Structure formats: structure tokens, C-alpha cells
């Protein structure tokens, strides 16, 4: 499958390279030019064991850095959102970057094929129902008809991120429609890990 990953920090880059390693084509996008420049030079912009070697192996093979998000989305079956959702002093997640990423993807979005939008960013339960679904519907798209929506929480430890992805002890996918569940199950089919399907709130 073809995948676009938005956000190439700790979670996004590990996810990108993980899917690349198991045979998918991945387009990585980030708004931070320093991150893009570093990756285009074949350098991981932070310390994480094993990722450097995997980047060199997959760069321009299965993993491609892009500055054209709209073009990458057009080529993709699945769109992963791995942007930061920092928690403030009050304990609430800041969804600003997540909302901005969805807004950017939906600019000139072509619903020519059924694509699944997957949130991997850490969010509070009910975020998809309360914030993301209304945003998509307000743009004129129908979830479950021309866009699928899912949550795929991450279980990555700093210093062990590559091992935690490639040797995962579980994969949790939250979906509310059958098509998205089938697509994401197929996406993970080359990864030998137990896969648990739930609804989106449970996954969140």
C-alpha cells in the first residue's frame, strides 16, 4: 500500500520506517524544514537506536521525503497523523497541530478513492467524535463513504522505538466502519503481532 505520514518526529519517523521496512511505500511530510533537510541528508534528527540504519536502507526505496503534501495524499491509500498533541498544565491535550494537519490535507482533497485517515497522535477519548468528525463533515465529506477514520495508538518507548514497532507485542486499531478495518488489517499483515480491532473511543 501507499501511505502518507504527517509529522516525522519520534513517532512519525518510526512509523514511516516501520511500514517501509515491511514493504509499503511511504511518503513522509513535516512542516519543520530542519527535520526534512536532516532526513534528506540521510541523518536522523534525534537519537534513536537502529533508526539511522533503517533510514539509509529504505530512503528513496520504500521511504520518500516530500514537501508536497497534497500530491502525497493523492498517491496514498492511508494517511497517518503523527503530529504533536502536548498536554498543558490543566491536563488537556492541545489539538492545534492535529486540526491544522487535517485542514491542510482537506485543501483540494480529491475523494477519488476510499482513503483511511489514521490518528496516531496521543489524544483523549472521544476526540474523533467530538472534534475530527465534525471538521471532516463541515468540509463536505462523508465518513464511511469517501473517507475512513481510525485511531491507532502508539506503544513506543524512547530508546526502543524500532524494536517496539517491528517486534510489537500488540497492535490496536480503532475503527467505526468495516472498510477501514479491512484496509488497516491488510496494512499490518506483514507484521507478526496480535492485532486487536475496537471502536475508536476504546482505541483512544
Backbone as CSV, one residue per row, in Angstrom:
resi,resn,N_x,N_y,N_z,CA_x,CA_y,CA_z,C_x,C_y,C_z
1,UNK,0.829,-1.199,0.000,0.000,0.000,0.000,0.867,1.253,0.000
2,UNK,0.266,2.363,-0.343,0.923,3.662,-0.273,0.399,4.420,0.940
3,UNK,1.323,5.000,1.698,0.977,5.661,2.949,1.620,7.044,2.981
4,UNK,0.887,8.026,3.479,1.476,9.316,3.814,1.510,9.437,5.329
5,UNK,2.661,9.838,5.871,2.800,10.065,7.308,3.082,11.544,7.526
6,UNK,2.212,12.191,8.281,2.345,13.619,8.571,2.933,13.780,9.968
7,UNK,4.106,14.375,10.022,4.818,14.526,11.290,5.928,13.488,11.374
8,UNK,7.183,13.932,11.316,8.316,12.997,11.286,9.177,13.123,12.537
9,UNK,8.501,13.279,13.663,9.208,13.235,14.933,9.424,11.792,15.361
10,UNK,9.580,11.588,16.649,9.863,10.268,17.214,8.861,9.217,16.746
11,UNK,7.571,9.499,16.864,6.539,8.525,16.492,6.396,8.423,14.977
12,UNK,6.313,9.566,14.306,6.071,9.563,12.872,7.185,8.925,12.066
13,UNK,8.427,9.203,12.430,9.541,8.632,11.676,9.644,7.128,11.915
14,UNK,9.452,6.712,13.159,9.474,5.275,13.450,8.365,4.562,12.678
15,UNK,7.190,5.153,12.669,6.063,4.575,11.929,6.365,4.514,10.436
16,UNK,6.906,5.603,9.898,7.246,5.648,8.476,8.227,4.550,8.098
17,UNK,9.300,4.456,8.850,10.332,3.480,8.519,9.862,2.054,8.788
18,UNK,9.004,1.900,9.796,8.453,0.576,10.073,7.621,0.054,8.925
19,UNK,6.716,0.886,8.424,5.891,0.477,7.286,6.739,0.289,6.028
20,UNK,7.773,1.121,5.870,8.673,0.949,4.731,9.368,-0.404,4.794
21,UNK,9.813,-0.754,5.966,10.569,-1.997,6.167,9.726,-3.229,5.842
22,UNK,8.407,-3.157,6.106,7.571,-4.337,5.853,6.901,-4.287,4.474
23,UNK,7.427,-3.400,3.589,7.061,-3.493,2.193,6.132,-2.445,1.620
24,UNK,5.701,-1.474,2.428,4.818,-0.431,1.914,5.633,0.754,1.380
25,UNK,5.014,1.561,0.548,5.626,2.795,0.070,5.126,3.942,0.941
26,UNK,6.056,4.678,1.520,5.700,5.714,2.496,6.239,7.068,2.056
27,UNK,5.352,8.073,2.114,5.733,9.456,1.860,5.709,10.198,3.197
28,UNK,6.864,10.696,3.609,6.954,11.386,4.885,6.923,12.895,4.713
29,UNK,6.104,13.556,5.531,5.937,15.006,5.421,6.035,15.649,6.792
30,UNK,6.678,16.810,6.839,6.755,17.584,8.074,6.854,19.059,7.706
31,UNK,6.292,19.921,8.567,6.369,21.357,8.294,7.709,21.943,8.730
32,UNK,8.490,21.170,9.504,9.779,21.645,10.016,10.861,21.392,8.960
33,UNK,11.346,22.461,8.380,12.337,22.339,7.312,13.648,21.717,7.798
34,UNK,13.998,21.952,9.054,15.234,21.369,9.591,15.152,19.842,9.628
35,UNK,13.975,19.324,9.991,13.781,17.873,10.017,13.884,17.309,8.604
36,UNK,13.234,17.962,7.640,13.281,17.491,6.257,14.707,17.501,5.723
37,UNK,15.424,18.583,5.979,16.801,18.716,5.491,17.675,17.610,6.068
38,UNK,17.537,17.361,7.365,18.326,16.318,8.011,18.040,14.943,7.406
39,UNK,16.772,14.638,7.216,16.393,13.334,6.672,16.832,13.187,5.216
40,UNK,16.727,14.251,4.448,17.180,14.195,3.056,18.680,13.958,2.964
41,UNK,19.391,14.348,4.003,20.835,14.088,4.069,21.136,12.707,4.649
42,UNK,20.063,11.959,4.952,20.245,10.607,5.480,20.588,10.562,6.948
43,UNK,20.194,11.619,7.695,20.527,11.692,9.114,19.259,11.777,9.959
44,UNK,19.188,10.961,11.010,18.076,11.036,11.953,18.230,12.308,12.791
45,UNK,17.183,13.136,12.903,17.317,14.411,13.619,17.215,14.289,15.141
46,UNK,17.258,13.065,15.661,17.260,12.845,17.106,17.920,11.487,17.338
47,UNK,18.222,11.179,18.584,18.887,9.904,18.868,17.860,8.809,19.102
48,UNK,17.942,7.772,18.315,17.081,6.602,18.497,17.787,5.409,17.848
49,UNK,18.245,4.449,18.653,18.995,3.310,18.130,18.294,2.604,16.975
50,UNK,19.085,2.228,15.970,18.685,1.430,14.807,17.986,2.227,13.709
51,UNK,17.374,3.347,14.034,16.638,4.078,13.006,17.545,4.613,11.902
52,UNK,18.772,4.998,12.255,19.698,5.523,11.249,19.936,4.495,10.147
53,UNK,20.201,3.258,10.556,20.474,2.202,9.580,19.245,1.910,8.722
54,UNK,18.081,1.929,9.352,16.844,1.648,8.617,16.540,2.779,7.636
55,UNK,16.823,4.018,8.038,16.625,5.154,7.136,17.488,5.004,5.888
56,UNK,18.769,4.715,6.080,19.688,4.567,4.952,19.233,3.442,4.026
57,UNK,18.744,2.371,4.610,18.293,1.217,3.826,17.067,1.536,2.973
58,UNK,16.117,2.290,3.537,14.825,2.493,2.872,14.681,3.816,2.121
59,UNK,15.595,4.758,2.386,15.490,6.066,1.755,15.499,5.942,0.232
60,UNK,14.491,6.544,-0.402,14.333,6.523,-1.859,14.155,5.125,-2.426
61,UNK,13.830,4.185,-1.552,13.445,2.837,-1.977,11.956,2.654,-1.674
62,UNK,11.660,2.549,-0.375,10.262,2.497,0.067,9.853,3.747,0.825
63,UNK,10.820,4.571,1.214,10.546,5.761,2.017,11.016,7.003,1.282
64,UNK,10.091,7.959,1.115,10.393,9.175,0.364,9.975,10.409,1.169
65,UNK,10.887,11.365,1.257,10.565,12.639,1.893,9.873,13.525,0.868
66,UNK,8.793,14.191,1.269,8.076,15.066,0.348,7.782,16.404,1.001
67,UNK,7.774,17.433,0.177,7.325,18.762,0.616,5.943,19.077,0.040
68,UNK,5.415,18.179,-0.774,4.121,18.375,-1.418,3.105,17.420,-0.788
69,UNK,2.455,17.886,0.266,1.523,17.033,0.994,0.345,16.616,0.131
70,UNK,-0.199,17.547,-0.638,-1.367,17.255,-1.461,-1.067,16.147,-2.468
71,UNK,0.087,16.198,-3.096,0.469,15.179,-4.076,0.673,13.827,-3.410
72,UNK,1.279,13.831,-2.214,1.492,12.579,-1.492,0.163,11.934,-1.116
73,UNK,-0.774,12.750,-0.655,-2.094,12.241,-0.277,-2.793,11.614,-1.479
74,UNK,-2.685,12.254,-2.642,-3.312,11.717,-3.852,-2.809,10.316,-4.176
75,UNK,-1.543,10.062,-3.868,-0.926,8.769,-4.188,-1.212,7.705,-3.132
76,UNK,-1.803,8.095,-2.006,-1.862,7.215,-0.841,-3.230,6.591,-0.596
77,UNK,-3.185,5.430,0.059,-4.392,4.731,0.496,-4.717,5.053,1.953
78,UNK,-3.667,5.344,2.718,-3.803,5.592,4.154,-3.003,6.834,4.518
79,UNK,-3.584,7.702,5.328,-2.920,8.926,5.781,-2.760,8.848,7.297
80,UNK,-1.519,8.863,7.784,-1.251,8.806,9.221,-0.944,10.201,9.761
81,UNK,-1.585,10.548,10.864,-1.360,11.820,11.542,-0.547,11.556,12.810
82,UNK,0.700,12.011,12.786,1.614,11.767,13.910,2.160,13.080,14.454
83,UNK,1.334,14.107,14.483,1.763,15.428,14.940,1.662,15.517,16.460
84,UNK,2.342,16.504,17.022,2.357,16.667,18.467,1.030,17.131,19.034
85,UNK,0.655,16.554,20.171,-0.557,16.975,20.902,-0.160,17.155,22.370
86,UNK,0.653,18.164,22.650,1.183,18.335,24.016,0.091,18.616,25.037
87,UNK,0.331,18.130,26.257,-0.619,18.355,27.343,-0.192,19.577,28.151
88,UNK,-1.147,20.460,28.396,-0.873,21.679,29.147,-0.963,21.468,30.641
89,UNK,-0.822,22.546,31.397,-0.852,22.479,32.863,-2.188,21.990,33.397
90,UNK,-3.251,22.219,32.611,-4.585,21.798,33.045,-4.851,20.332,32.731
91,UNK,-3.913,19.704,32.010,-4.078,18.296,31.674,-4.788,18.042,30.366
92,UNK,-5.178,19.118,29.662,-5.877,18.965,28.392,-4.880,18.929,27.234
93,UNK,-5.166,18.064,26.251,-4.304,17.968,25.077,-4.532,19.160,24.163
94,UNK,-3.445,19.684,23.628,-3.523,20.775,22.659,-3.649,20.147,21.269
95,UNK,-4.819,20.271,20.667,-5.094,19.639,19.376,-4.856,20.582,18.195
96,UNK,-4.198,21.694,18.464,-3.992,22.701,17.417,-3.299,22.119,16.195
97,UNK,-2.177,21.431,16.403,-1.402,20.894,15.277,-2.178,19.805,14.542
98,UNK,-2.944,19.036,15.280,-3.742,17.981,14.661,-4.827,18.591,13.768
99,UNK,-5.517,19.594,14.283,-6.546,20.271,13.493,-5.944,20.921,12.248
100,UNK,-4.786,21.538,12.407,-4.129,22.185,11.272,-3.732,21.166,10.210
101,UNK,-3.278,19.992,10.653,-2.900,18.947,9.701,-4.107,18.463,8.904
102,UNK,-5.236,18.271,9.581,-6.453,17.864,8.874,-6.909,18.953,7.900
103,UNK,-6.846,20.199,8.337,-7.228,21.307,7.465,-6.369,21.312,6.195
104,UNK,-5.075,21.088,6.364,-4.170,21.121,5.215,-4.443,19.957,4.267
105,UNK,-4.684,18.776,4.809,-4.966,17.612,3.958,-6.245,17.813,3.157
106,UNK,-7.234,18.457,3.772,-8.541,18.589,3.135,-8.635,19.751,2.148
107,UNK,-7.538,20.511,2.017,-7.489,21.542,0.975,-7.327,20.842,-0.376
108,UNK,-8.268,21.047,-1.260,-8.231,20.419,-2.592,-8.171,18.898,-2.513
109,UNK,-8.724,18.326,-1.437,-8.719,16.864,-1.296,-9.616,16.236,-2.354
110,UNK,-9.120,15.214,-3.022,-9.875,14.512,-4.050,-10.336,13.159,-3.507
111,UNK,-11.645,13.025,-3.353,-12.205,11.782,-2.809,-12.436,10.772,-3.931
112,UNK,-11.361,10.517,-4.695,-11.462,9.627,-5.844,-11.374,8.163,-5.456
113,UNK,-10.716,7.884,-4.342,-10.664,6.532,-3.793,-10.961,6.615,-2.295
114,UNK,-11.248,5.458,-1.703,-11.530,5.422,-0.271,-10.199,5.410,0.485
115,UNK,-9.909,6.504,1.168,-8.680,6.598,1.962,-9.039,6.583,3.447
116,UNK,-8.146,6.017,4.236,-8.360,5.981,5.678,-7.443,6.991,6.344
117,UNK,-8.018,7.893,7.136,-7.261,8.852,7.928,-7.053,8.235,9.315
118,UNK,-5.803,8.106,9.707,-5.483,7.417,10.960,-4.776,8.367,11.914
119,UNK,-5.327,8.542,13.087,-4.673,9.346,14.120,-3.797,8.439,14.977
120,UNK,-2.491,8.731,14.961,-1.563,8.013,15.830,-1.073,8.923,16.958
121,UNK,-1.348,10.211,16.818,-1.041,11.142,17.901,-1.825,10.737,19.148
122,UNK,-1.264,11.021,20.300,-1.952,10.716,21.555,-3.061,11.733,21.785
123,UNK,-4.294,11.230,21.909,-5.446,12.120,22.105,-6.359,11.555,23.188
124,UNK,-7.145,12.411,23.835,-8.101,11.943,24.846,-9.236,11.159,24.183
125,UNK,-9.870,10.254,24.926,-11.036,9.540,24.394,-12.107,10.512,23.899
126,UNK,-12.726,10.142,22.792,-13.814,10.883,22.157,-13.336,12.052,21.296
127,UNK,-12.029,12.166,21.062,-11.504,13.249,20.224,-12.028,13.149,18.798
128,UNK,-12.056,11.942,18.237,-12.529,11.796,16.857,-13.988,12.214,16.736
129,UNK,-14.813,11.737,17.662,-16.244,12.056,17.595,-16.520,13.532,17.842
130,UNK,-15.792,14.117,18.765,-16.087,15.483,19.206,-15.467,16.551,18.309
131,UNK,-14.288,16.258,17.763,-13.576,17.296,17.019,-13.309,16.941,15.551
132,UNK,-12.798,15.743,15.302,-12.332,15.418,13.957,-13.476,15.106,12.995
133,UNK,-14.446,14.320,13.450,-15.579,14.009,12.561,-16.333,15.267,12.128
134,UNK,-16.656,16.190,13.045,-17.328,17.426,12.611,-16.491,18.240,11.626
135,UNK,-15.173,18.268,11.835,-14.289,19.017,10.938,-14.378,18.449,9.524
136,UNK,-14.321,17.126,9.407,-14.386,16.482,8.096,-15.751,16.697,7.444
137,UNK,-16.801,16.530,8.229,-18.155,16.708,7.685,-18.401,18.140,7.227
138,UNK,-17.843,19.100,7.962,-18.005,20.502,7.580,-17.314,20.837,6.261
139,UNK,-16.367,19.995,5.861,-15.684,20.169,4.577,-16.452,19.504,3.437
140,UNK,-17.547,18.825,3.779,-18.390,18.228,2.749,-18.128,16.772,2.456
141,UNK,-17.341,16.099,3.325,-17.030,14.685,3.095,-17.824,13.807,4.051
142,UNK,-18.091,12.583,3.631,-18.877,11.653,4.431,-17.980,10.533,4.954
143,UNK,-17.837,10.468,6.254,-17.030,9.417,6.872,-17.735,8.083,6.699
144,UNK,-17.005,7.111,6.224,-17.583,5.802,5.949,-18.022,5.646,4.515
145,UNK,-18.003,6.774,3.763,-18.369,6.715,2.347,-17.171,7.032,1.463
146,UNK,-16.564,8.203,1.665,-15.371,8.504,0.880,-14.130,8.777,1.724
147,UNK,-14.293,8.728,3.031,-13.157,8.832,3.950,-13.388,7.876,5.119
148,UNK,-12.376,7.097,5.435,-12.418,6.282,6.646,-11.662,7.000,7.748
149,UNK,-12.010,6.740,8.988,-11.366,7.403,10.122,-11.036,6.367,11.184
150,UNK,-9.811,6.433,11.696,-9.369,5.409,12.645,-8.403,5.995,13.660
151,UNK,-8.229,5.271,14.748,-7.223,5.595,15.754,-6.319,4.375,15.916
152,UNK,-5.013,4.614,15.904,-4.027,3.531,16.012,-2.970,3.951,17.031
153,UNK,-3.264,3.790,18.319,-2.359,4.305,19.360,-0.970,3.700,19.273
154,UNK,0.011,4.494,19.717,1.399,4.023,19.683,1.837,3.544,21.061
155,UNK,2.712,2.529,21.035,3.271,1.974,22.268,4.791,1.944,22.145
156,UNK,5.365,3.095,21.821,6.802,3.181,21.554,7.542,3.801,22.734
157,UNK,8.611,3.123,23.149,9.449,3.654,24.231,10.681,4.308,23.629
158,UNK,11.031,5.467,24.150,12.252,6.114,23.673,13.447,5.213,23.960
159,UNK,14.290,5.052,22.953,15.450,4.175,23.071,15.169,2.762,22.584
160,UNK,13.880,2.428,22.440,13.490,1.089,21.982,12.419,1.174,20.895
161,UNK,12.299,2.340,20.257,11.185,2.580,19.341,11.165,1.587,18.185
162,UNK,12.331,1.341,17.576,12.358,0.436,16.430,11.937,-0.975,16.829
163,UNK,12.479,-1.459,17.911,12.111,-2.793,18.386,10.636,-2.855,18.748
164,UNK,10.124,-1.795,19.368,8.717,-1.786,19.782,7.773,-1.775,18.577
165,UNK,8.226,-1.237,17.445,7.376,-1.272,16.246,7.515,-2.610,15.528
166,UNK,8.740,-2.983,15.207,8.956,-4.138,14.336,8.707,-5.458,15.060
167,UNK,8.845,-5.441,16.398,8.564,-6.638,17.204,7.414,-6.357,18.172
168,UNK,6.417,-5.661,17.686,5.312,-5.233,18.547,4.625,-6.415,19.225
169,UNK,4.260,-6.245,20.499,3.529,-7.310,21.196,2.029,-7.182,20.987
170,UNK,1.596,-6.044,20.375,0.187,-5.869,20.052,0.024,-4.652,19.150
171,UNK,-1.012,-4.685,18.337,-1.408,-3.538,17.525,-2.884,-3.301,17.798
172,UNK,-3.220,-2.082,18.187,-4.612,-1.723,18.478,-5.107,-0.769,17.397
173,UNK,-6.228,-1.099,16.790,-6.815,-0.259,15.751,-8.272,0.005,16.100
174,UNK,-8.610,1.273,16.211,-9.994,1.656,16.489,-10.663,2.168,15.235
175,UNK,-11.734,1.508,14.815,-12.478,1.922,13.624,-13.974,1.827,13.906
176,UNK,-14.741,2.595,13.141,-16.199,2.539,13.260,-16.866,2.074,11.973
177,UNK,-16.047,1.641,10.997,-16.632,1.101,9.763,-15.782,-0.079,9.288
178,UNK,-16.419,-1.011,8.611,-15.782,-2.271,8.224,-14.677,-2.073,7.194
179,UNK,-14.874,-1.156,6.244,-13.873,-0.970,5.185,-12.540,-0.520,5.769
180,UNK,-12.574,0.444,6.693,-11.343,0.918,7.317,-10.651,-0.208,8.074
181,UNK,-11.435,-1.030,8.756,-10.867,-2.161,9.475,-10.158,-3.123,8.547
182,UNK,-10.746,-3.399,7.392,-10.135,-4.310,6.423,-8.842,-3.728,5.855
183,UNK,-8.854,-2.439,5.532,-7.667,-1.795,4.962,-6.510,-1.800,5.957
184,UNK,-6.788,-1.442,7.208,-5.721,-1.358,8.201,-5.251,-2.734,8.653
185,UNK,-6.126,-3.717,8.638,-5.703,-5.090,8.925,-4.721,-5.558,7.853
186,UNK,-5.028,-5.258,6.587,-4.125,-5.611,5.491,-2.806,-4.853,5.596
187,UNK,-2.873,-3.599,6.045,-1.671,-2.777,6.187,-0.664,-3.425,7.136
188,UNK,-1.172,-4.027,8.209,-0.310,-4.627,9.217,-0.058,-6.121,8.988
189,UNK,-0.530,-6.671,7.876,-0.496,-8.125,7.685,0.916,-8.702,7.649
190,UNK,1.913,-7.901,7.259,3.290,-8.400,7.219,4.024,-8.243,8.545
191,UNK,3.343,-7.693,9.534,3.941,-7.537,10.860,3.391,-8.628,11.765
192,UNK,4.285,-9.435,12.304,3.836,-10.567,13.124,3.532,-10.090,14.546
193,UNK,2.326,-9.585,14.714,1.906,-9.093,16.026,0.405,-9.298,16.152
194,UNK,-0.089,-9.622,17.350,-1.544,-9.730,17.549,-2.213,-8.393,17.254
195,UNK,-3.285,-8.429,16.480,-3.991,-7.218,16.103,-5.375,-7.212,16.737
196,UNK,-5.680,-6.139,17.441,-6.959,-6.016,18.145,-7.763,-4.882,17.524
197,UNK,-8.937,-5.218,16.985,-9.838,-4.213,16.433,-10.846,-3.799,17.501
198,UNK,-11.080,-2.501,17.611,-12.058,-1.983,18.553,-12.763,-0.801,17.910
199,UNK,-13.660,-0.160,18.645,-14.186,1.100,18.138,-13.186,2.220,18.450
200,UNK,-13.435,3.391,17.908,-12.432,4.458,18.039,-12.259,4.948,19.465
201,UNK,-13.332,5.033,20.218,-13.233,5.527,21.596,-12.395,4.586,22.445
202,UNK,-12.582,3.296,22.284,-11.791,2.317,23.035,-10.319,2.442,22.694
203,UNK,-10.016,2.594,21.407,-8.618,2.739,20.999,-7.993,4.011,21.559
204,UNK,-8.773,5.093,21.554,-8.271,6.355,22.118,-7.988,6.219,23.613
